[in-house]
Amino acid sequence: MTKQQAQMLYNQIKLDIRENKLPIAQALKQEALSKRYNISRIPIRDVLQRLKNEGWLTSCGKCGVMIPELNATEAEDLYLMRKYLEPLILQYAIPNLNQQTIGKARDYLQAIDSQEQLSIEEHGELNWQFHACLYEQANRPTLFNTIASLHQLCGRYIGYHNQQLNYLKTSQQDHYNILKAIENQDTEHAKSLLEAHISDAGKTLVAFLLAESTNEN
């Protein structure tokens, strides 16, 4: 299998996880996945290990893996970490932002607006690229890589936001407001908007997951 084919398999399995097309909280059988994706078990095994390393899968039994259930506590932990770290890196980034970078960030937002049929995977990538192109200008690689890892872990939750909670319009408006504050060189306002953006979305999702958990019980 070529590196490109391996990446395509990784992308497809991750997309199927995001879109809830694979069983949750059950051991993922390599043989079943091999038949599903019409490919041998060795690349399936390698992709599952990669997804486990990135936090998309957890251990199941002695050597198996499974997709963890969406968890309100995990969702809360993720947004709490993001709401403290991302305004911090934005503060470092703003003095280094120029019109070219701001224009690039706006292009990502407009790409989201202009493509009505974006998949969860595509939207999640554009959403991250918007944030990443701003944060990279902070020149704080350790902080940036930590935030990038948090966004990876948030992937399933971001997809759930857009599918179940119809949060895209609110999220986009927040992004444009943050960008406007950056253009106005109002660092404190931009940080405040970003913190509220992360916090409000996180609280909405946590409340929904808690309500779902209560209904199931």
C-alpha atoms as a printed R data frame, in Angstrom:
    type eleno elety resid chain resno       x      y      z
1   ATOM     1    CA   MET     A     1   0.000  0.000  0.000
2   ATOM     2    CA   THR     A     2   1.336  3.434 -0.907
3   ATOM     3    CA   LYS     A     3   1.580  6.275  1.565
4   ATOM     4    CA   GLN     A     4  -1.220  8.079 -0.292
5   ATOM     5    CA   GLN     A     5  -3.509  5.034 -0.088
6   ATOM     6    CA   ALA     A     6  -2.762  4.670  3.626
7   ATOM     7    CA   GLN     A     7  -3.686  8.330  4.161
8   ATOM     8    CA   MET     A     8  -6.925  7.874  2.221
9   ATOM     9    CA   LEU     A     9  -7.848  4.874  4.384
10  ATOM    10    CA   TYR     A    10  -7.043  6.869  7.528
11  ATOM    11    CA   ASN     A    11  -9.193  9.778  6.320
12  ATOM    12    CA   GLN     A    12 -12.108  7.481  5.471
13  ATOM    13    CA   ILE     A    13 -12.129  5.637  8.799
14  ATOM    14    CA   LYS     A    14 -11.834  8.911 10.710
15  ATOM    15    CA   LEU     A    15 -14.715 10.353  8.676
16  ATOM    16    CA   ASP     A    16 -16.841  7.278  9.408
17  ATOM    17    CA   ILE     A    17 -16.108  7.705 13.114
18  ATOM    18    CA   ARG     A    18 -17.149 11.356 12.958
19  ATOM    19    CA   GLU     A    19 -20.350 10.507 11.109
20  ATOM    20    CA   ASN     A    20 -21.201  7.670 13.523
21  ATOM    21    CA   LYS     A    21 -21.046  5.028 10.771
22  ATOM    22    CA   LEU     A    22 -19.038  2.603 12.911
23  ATOM    23    CA   PRO     A    23 -20.205  0.957 16.160
24  ATOM    24    CA   ILE     A    24 -19.503  2.902 19.343
25  ATOM    25    CA   ALA     A    25 -18.239  1.282 22.566
26  ATOM    26    CA   GLN     A    26 -17.726 -2.048 20.796
27  ATOM    27    CA   ALA     A    27 -14.494 -3.721 19.742
28  ATOM    28    CA   LEU     A    28 -13.643 -2.858 16.148
29  ATOM    29    CA   LYS     A    29 -12.892 -6.112 14.383
30  ATOM    30    CA   GLN     A    30 -10.041 -5.868 11.893
31  ATOM    31    CA   GLU     A    31 -11.571 -8.617  9.769
32  ATOM    32    CA   ALA     A    32 -14.903 -6.769  9.504
33  ATOM    33    CA   LEU     A    33 -13.141 -3.504  8.682
34  ATOM    34    CA   SER     A    34 -11.023 -5.275  6.094
35  ATOM    35    CA   LYS     A    35 -14.186 -6.404  4.315
36  ATOM    36    CA   ARG     A    36 -15.861 -3.016  4.723
37  ATOM    37    CA   TYR     A    37 -12.983 -1.113  3.132
38  ATOM    38    CA   ASN     A    38 -11.930 -3.925  0.802
39  ATOM    39    CA   ILE     A    39  -8.345 -3.917  1.991
40  ATOM    40    CA   SER     A    40  -5.996 -6.248  3.881
41  ATOM    41    CA   ARG     A    41  -5.842 -6.331  7.672
42  ATOM    42    CA   ILE     A    42  -2.286 -4.973  7.996
43  ATOM    43    CA   PRO     A    43  -3.069 -1.398  6.841
44  ATOM    44    CA   ILE     A    44  -6.287 -1.549  8.893
45  ATOM    45    CA   ARG     A    45  -4.233 -2.427 11.967
46  ATOM    46    CA   ASP     A    46  -1.800  0.425 11.295
47  ATOM    47    CA   VAL     A    47  -4.590  2.984 10.858
48  ATOM    48    CA   LEU     A    48  -6.344  1.839 14.034
49  ATOM    49    CA   GLN     A    49  -3.098  2.246 15.960
50  ATOM    50    CA   ARG     A    50  -2.621  5.740 14.533
51  ATOM    51    CA   LEU     A    51  -6.169  6.723 15.479
52  ATOM    52    CA   LYS     A    52  -5.643  5.327 18.968
53  ATOM    53    CA   ASN     A    53  -2.449  7.368 19.357
54  ATOM    54    CA   GLU     A    54  -4.385 10.487 18.342
55  ATOM    55    CA   GLY     A    55  -7.165  9.835 20.873
56  ATOM    56    CA   TRP     A    56  -9.897  8.816 18.418
57  ATOM    57    CA   LEU     A    57  -9.932  5.249 19.723
58  ATOM    58    CA   THR     A    58  -9.391  3.672 23.132
59  ATOM    59    CA   SER     A    59  -8.329  0.232 24.298
60  ATOM    60    CA   CYS     A    60 -10.884 -2.571 24.386
61  ATOM    61    CA   GLY     A    61  -9.973 -5.860 25.979
62  ATOM    62    CA   LYS     A    62  -6.406 -7.147 25.821
63  ATOM    63    CA   CYS     A    63  -5.379 -5.812 22.412
64  ATOM    64    CA   GLY     A    64  -8.505 -4.437 20.729
65  ATOM    65    CA   VAL     A    65  -9.712 -0.891 20.207
66  ATOM    66    CA   MET     A    66 -13.106  0.804 20.191
67  ATOM    67    CA   ILE     A    67 -14.691  4.169 19.538
68  ATOM    68    CA   PRO     A    68 -15.406  5.767 22.935
69  ATOM    69    CA   GLU     A    69 -18.833  7.196 23.624
70  ATOM    70    CA   LEU     A    70 -19.164 10.955 23.547
71  ATOM    71    CA   ASN     A    71 -18.587 11.992 27.126
72  ATOM    72    CA   ALA     A    72 -19.778 15.190 28.813
73  ATOM    73    CA   THR     A    73 -16.840 15.273 31.225
74  ATOM    74    CA   GLU     A    74 -14.299 14.860 28.435
75  ATOM    75    CA   ALA     A    75 -16.062 17.525 26.355
76  ATOM    76    CA   GLU     A    76 -15.957 19.892 29.328
77  ATOM    77    CA   ASP     A    77 -12.268 19.228 29.979
78  ATOM    78    CA   LEU     A    78 -11.436 19.883 26.332
79  ATOM    79    CA   TYR     A    79 -13.263 23.205 26.105
80  ATOM    80    CA   LEU     A    80 -11.901 24.377 29.476
81  ATOM    81    CA   MET     A    81  -8.326 23.762 28.285
82  ATOM    82    CA   ARG     A    82  -9.019 25.408 24.941
83  ATOM    83    CA   LYS     A    83 -10.630 28.509 26.449
84  ATOM    84    CA   TYR     A    84  -7.481 29.237 28.489
85  ATOM    85    CA   LEU     A    85  -4.821 28.280 25.961
86  ATOM    86    CA   GLU     A    86  -6.232 29.715 22.738
87  ATOM    87    CA   PRO     A    87  -6.741 33.318 23.926
88  ATOM    88    CA   LEU     A    88  -3.194 33.107 25.297
89  ATOM    89    CA   ILE     A    89  -1.666 32.083 21.973
90  ATOM    90    CA   LEU     A    90  -3.821 34.637 20.143
91  ATOM    91    CA   GLN     A    91  -2.376 37.359 22.392
92  ATOM    92    CA   TYR     A    92   1.132 36.336 21.300
93  ATOM    93    CA   ALA     A    93   0.059 36.105 17.655
94  ATOM    94    CA   ILE     A    94  -1.762 39.415 17.151
95  ATOM    95    CA   PRO     A    95   1.345 41.677 17.084
96  ATOM    96    CA   ASN     A    96   2.718 39.508 14.261
97  ATOM    97    CA   LEU     A    97  -0.434 39.323 12.142
98  ATOM    98    CA   ASN     A    98  -0.442 41.139  8.811
99  ATOM    99    CA   GLN     A    99  -3.112 41.682  6.184
100 ATOM   100    CA   GLN     A   100  -1.960 38.653  4.224
101 ATOM   101    CA   THR     A   101  -2.576 36.312  7.175
102 ATOM   102    CA   ILE     A   102  -5.870 37.987  8.052
103 ATOM   103    CA   GLY     A   103  -6.954 37.632  4.429
104 ATOM   104    CA   LYS     A   104  -6.011 33.959  4.499
105 ATOM   105    CA   ALA     A   105  -8.095 33.450  7.638
106 ATOM   106    CA   ARG     A   106 -11.057 35.166  5.966
107 ATOM   107    CA   ASP     A   107 -10.647 32.894  2.935
108 ATOM   108    CA   TYR     A   108 -11.142 29.851  5.171
109 ATOM   109    CA   LEU     A   109 -14.350 31.321  6.585
110 ATOM   110    CA   GLN     A   110 -15.647 32.169  3.128
111 ATOM   111    CA   ALA     A   111 -14.851 28.643  1.963
112 ATOM   112    CA   ILE     A   112 -17.099 27.338  4.740
113 ATOM   113    CA   ASP     A   113 -19.840 29.807  3.778
114 ATOM   114    CA   SER     A   114 -19.702 29.051  0.077
115 ATOM   115    CA   GLN     A   115 -19.822 25.257  0.235
116 ATOM   116    CA   GLU     A   116 -23.190 24.084  1.504
117 ATOM   117    CA   GLN     A   117 -22.404 20.381  1.121
118 ATOM   118    CA   LEU     A   118 -19.228 20.271  3.188
119 ATOM   119    CA   SER     A   119 -18.654 16.980  4.963
120 ATOM   120    CA   ILE     A   120 -17.963 16.994  8.694
121 ATOM   121    CA   GLU     A   121 -14.337 16.204  7.894
122 ATOM   122    CA   GLU     A   122 -14.042 19.109  5.439
123 ATOM   123    CA   HIS     A   123 -15.698 21.581  7.778
124 ATOM   124    CA   GLY     A   124 -13.549 20.470 10.690
125 ATOM   125    CA   GLU     A   125 -10.397 20.936  8.629
126 ATOM   126    CA   LEU     A   126 -11.390 24.424  7.435
127 ATOM   127    CA   ASN     A   127 -12.367 25.383 10.978
128 ATOM   128    CA   TRP     A   128  -8.947 24.302 12.259
129 ATOM   129    CA   GLN     A   129  -7.098 26.006  9.401
130 ATOM   130    CA   PHE     A   130  -8.831 29.283 10.286
131 ATOM   131    CA   HIS     A   131  -7.576 29.092 13.860
132 ATOM   132    CA   ALA     A   132  -4.193 27.597 12.952
133 ATOM   133    CA   CYS     A   133  -3.196 30.269 10.443
134 ATOM   134    CA   LEU     A   134  -3.666 32.878 13.172
135 ATOM   135    CA   TYR     A   135  -2.070 30.929 16.009
136 ATOM   136    CA   GLU     A   136   1.028 29.962 14.006
137 ATOM   137    CA   GLN     A   137   2.086 33.607 13.974
138 ATOM   138    CA   ALA     A   138   2.645 33.466 17.732
139 ATOM   139    CA   ASN     A   139   5.880 31.517 17.120
140 ATOM   140    CA   ARG     A   140   5.137 29.376 20.167
141 ATOM   141    CA   PRO     A   141   5.507 25.815 18.804
142 ATOM   142    CA   THR     A   142   4.977 23.969 22.097
143 ATOM   143    CA   LEU     A   143   1.797 25.894 22.843
144 ATOM   144    CA   PHE     A   144   0.627 25.569 19.242
145 ATOM   145    CA   ASN     A   145   1.192 21.800 19.153
146 ATOM   146    CA   THR     A   146  -0.707 21.365 22.415
147 ATOM   147    CA   ILE     A   147  -3.663 23.290 20.988
148 ATOM   148    CA   ALA     A   148  -3.467 21.292 17.745
149 ATOM   149    CA   SER     A   149  -3.718 18.078 19.782
150 ATOM   150    CA   LEU     A   150  -6.768 19.417 21.610
151 ATOM   151    CA   HIS     A   151  -8.433 20.204 18.281
152 ATOM   152    CA   GLN     A   152  -7.739 16.637 17.159
153 ATOM   153    CA   LEU     A   153  -9.496 15.340 20.260
154 ATOM   154    CA   CYS     A   154 -12.369 17.771 19.687
155 ATOM   155    CA   GLY     A   155 -12.934 16.440 16.165
156 ATOM   156    CA   ARG     A   156 -15.856 14.162 16.962
157 ATOM   157    CA   TYR     A   157 -17.460 16.779 19.197
158 ATOM   158    CA   ILE     A   158 -17.193 19.509 16.565
159 ATOM   159    CA   GLY     A   159 -18.941 17.236 14.098
160 ATOM   160    CA   TYR     A   160 -21.651 16.556 16.652
161 ATOM   161    CA   HIS     A   161 -22.095 20.299 17.126
162 ATOM   162    CA   ASN     A   162 -22.810 20.856 13.480
163 ATOM   163    CA   GLN     A   163 -24.984 17.773 12.947
164 ATOM   164    CA   GLN     A   164 -27.068 17.645 16.105
165 ATOM   165    CA   LEU     A   165 -26.990 21.181 17.487
166 ATOM   166    CA   ASN     A   166 -26.995 23.182 14.233
167 ATOM   167    CA   TYR     A   167 -24.262 25.422 15.632
168 ATOM   168    CA   LEU     A   168 -22.508 26.333 12.392
169 ATOM   169    CA   LYS     A   169 -24.138 29.738 11.855
170 ATOM   170    CA   THR     A   170 -23.344 30.863 15.406
171 ATOM   171    CA   SER     A   171 -19.780 29.591 15.137
172 ATOM   172    CA   GLN     A   172 -19.191 31.397 11.848
173 ATOM   173    CA   GLN     A   173 -20.482 34.706 13.186
174 ATOM   174    CA   ASP     A   174 -18.151 34.357 16.176
175 ATOM   175    CA   HIS     A   175 -15.230 33.791 13.808
176 ATOM   176    CA   TYR     A   176 -15.995 36.930 11.798
177 ATOM   177    CA   ASN     A   177 -16.323 38.993 15.000
178 ATOM   178    CA   ILE     A   178 -12.953 37.730 16.247
179 ATOM   179    CA   LEU     A   179 -11.337 38.580 12.927
180 ATOM   180    CA   LYS     A   180 -12.798 42.097 13.000
181 ATOM   181    CA   ALA     A   181 -11.393 42.706 16.489
182 ATOM   182    CA   ILE     A   182  -7.986 41.499 15.267
183 ATOM   183    CA   GLU     A   183  -8.137 43.873 12.290
184 ATOM   184    CA   ASN     A   184  -8.950 46.699 14.717
185 ATOM   185    CA   GLN     A   185  -5.880 45.645 16.753
186 ATOM   186    CA   ASP     A   186  -8.099 45.281 19.819
187 ATOM   187    CA   THR     A   187  -6.267 42.394 21.443
188 ATOM   188    CA   GLU     A   188  -8.293 42.240 24.648
189 ATOM   189    CA   HIS     A   189 -11.595 42.250 22.771
190 ATOM   190    CA   ALA     A   190 -10.371 39.551 20.372
191 ATOM   191    CA   LYS     A   191  -9.267 37.394 23.306
192 ATOM   192    CA   SER     A   192 -12.577 37.926 25.071
193 ATOM   193    CA   LEU     A   193 -14.550 36.994 21.947
194 ATOM   194    CA   LEU     A   194 -12.442 33.873 21.413
195 ATOM   195    CA   GLU     A   195 -12.869 32.751 25.008
196 ATOM   196    CA   ALA     A   196 -16.634 33.264 24.794
197 ATOM   197    CA   HIS     A   197 -16.729 31.462 21.433
198 ATOM   198    CA   ILE     A   198 -15.075 28.368 22.912
199 ATOM   199    CA   SER     A   199 -16.904 28.527 26.240
200 ATOM   200    CA   ASP     A   200 -20.413 29.019 24.836
201 ATOM   201    CA   ALA     A   201 -20.015 26.175 22.337
202 ATOM   202    CA   GLY     A   202 -18.563 23.923 25.025
203 ATOM   203    CA   LYS     A   203 -21.330 24.625 27.527
204 ATOM   204    CA   THR     A   204 -23.996 24.028 24.874
205 ATOM   205    CA   LEU     A   205 -22.497 20.665 23.965
206 ATOM   206    CA   VAL     A   206 -21.959 19.560 27.575
207 ATOM   207    CA   ALA     A   207 -25.564 20.423 28.485
208 ATOM   208    CA   PHE     A   208 -26.813 18.444 25.488
209 ATOM   209    CA   LEU     A   209 -24.670 15.395 26.302
210 ATOM   210    CA   LEU     A   210 -25.773 15.470 29.945
211 ATOM   211    CA   ALA     A   211 -29.425 15.661 28.888
212 ATOM   212    CA   GLU     A   212 -28.932 12.730 26.523
213 ATOM   213    CA   SER     A   213 -27.266 10.710 29.251
214 ATOM   214    CA   THR     A   214 -30.161 11.437 31.634
215 ATOM   215    CA   ASN     A   215 -32.732 10.401 29.018
216 ATOM   216    CA   GLU     A   216 -30.900  7.112 28.381
217 ATOM   217    CA   ASN     A   217 -30.929  6.330 32.084
